[in-house]
């Protein structure tokens, strides 16, 4: 079999610690490169019906760029994905304060979230897959969050299919909140090829979370029917993005959480969340997850100031982030699905990224 793992240096952090790049490969031409810094998926090459495998995620060629200026390209997000209003919430009768790194909110775990940590790594393998297991112990008080949070994230590449699975597990020694995801930006035409606005998107969601001017959920859960948020049937990403709809003006495009339809499924079951198809080649990505929500972000704030892996500047809508997660600001909205984790419980979440040519 051609499935294998390999490891090579990827640079040195300012404090002298070494960063590694772990390469996962399989029999059908899929190659995934994962960094120990941030658990970043630095590249993801998948086979296409027309031509050789293409890298379909945005990223940087050098560690220095990830450290200095990355908008979370490919990274593990934690301890809490998305936003926490005002950088505070109540937990067990105590007010918890976390860094406000994008006023007025704490975003993606604060100033030094999981995307900026050096993870311990070991190659792993199982029946029909090869992978890399990443471990990080976030100590009590890290970025203001309570509890020692022991986190393991495993990237698993199928040996005979272009499918990447990500499994998240975490435990704590005192009550805390947890919301983990991966923040890869996808471009199915290929990294650095330009806009994804021609990509056809289907979402298994009949509801979404409207946001306010600070991109915080209003607390309402609204139907997508009759709105620019209705992707229950395929629409290109760019079809309505400049429609002038209030929600799109507030976010400068799509940057919203969609409520995945999980009717009748057990919490541990994977649900179909999204399908994205690039019409030129027919290359298709499906996202399946155990999470209740999918944040869809169309690269609205990419402005041409970042130069990617292939030497091309990234501009607005040059990548699409599909982030399976619990809802933004959940600790402050009681009717949202809970992100509370107690000692003795195990936080568990899984997502599969399934590629095909259709």
HELIX and SHEET records of a PDB file:
HELIX    1   1 UNK A   63  UNK A   69  1                                   7    
HELIX    2   2 UNK A  114  UNK A  116  5                                   3    
HELIX    3   3 UNK A  142  UNK A  144  5                                   3    
HELIX    4   4 UNK A  246  UNK A  251  1                                   6    
HELIX    5   5 UNK A  330  UNK A  332  5                                   3    
SHEET    1   A 5 UNK A   4  UNK A  12  0                                        
SHEET    2   A 5 UNK A  18  UNK A  25 -1                                        
SHEET    3   A 5 UNK A  31  UNK A  35 -1                                        
SHEET    4   A 5 UNK A  41  UNK A  46 -1                                        
SHEET    5   A 5 UNK A  54  UNK A  55 -1                                        
SHEET    1   B 2 UNK A  76  UNK A  77  0                                        
SHEET    2   B 2 UNK A 181  UNK A 182 -1                                        
SHEET    1   C 2 UNK A  83  UNK A  85  0                                        
SHEET    2   C 2 UNK A 105  UNK A 107 -1                                        
SHEET    1   D 2 UNK A  88  UNK A  91  0                                        
SHEET    2   D 2 UNK A  94  UNK A  97 -1                                        
SHEET    1   E 9 UNK A 120  UNK A 126  0                                        
SHEET    2   E 9 UNK A 129  UNK A 138 -1                                        
SHEET    3   E 9 UNK A 149  UNK A 158 -1                                        
SHEET    4   E 9 UNK A 163  UNK A 172 -1                                        
SHEET    5   E 9 UNK A 347  UNK A 357 -1                                        
SHEET    6   E 9 UNK A 283  UNK A 289 -1                                        
SHEET    7   E 9 UNK A 271  UNK A 277 -1                                        
SHEET    8   E 9 UNK A 200  UNK A 203 -1                                        
SHEET    9   E 9 UNK A 235  UNK A 236 -1                                        
SHEET    1   F 2 UNK A 176  UNK A 177  0                                        
SHEET    2   F 2 UNK A 340  UNK A 341 -1                                        
SHEET    1   G 6 UNK A 185  UNK A 186  0                                        
SHEET    2   G 6 UNK A 320  UNK A 325 -1                                        
SHEET    3   G 6 UNK A 293  UNK A 297 -1                                        
SHEET    4   G 6 UNK A 255  UNK A 259 -1                                        
SHEET    5   G 6 UNK A 207  UNK A 209 -1                                        
SHEET    6   G 6 UNK A 222  UNK A 223 -1                                        
SHEET    1   H 2 UNK A 306  UNK A 307  0                                        
SHEET    2   H 2 UNK A 313  UNK A 314 -1                                        
END                                                                             
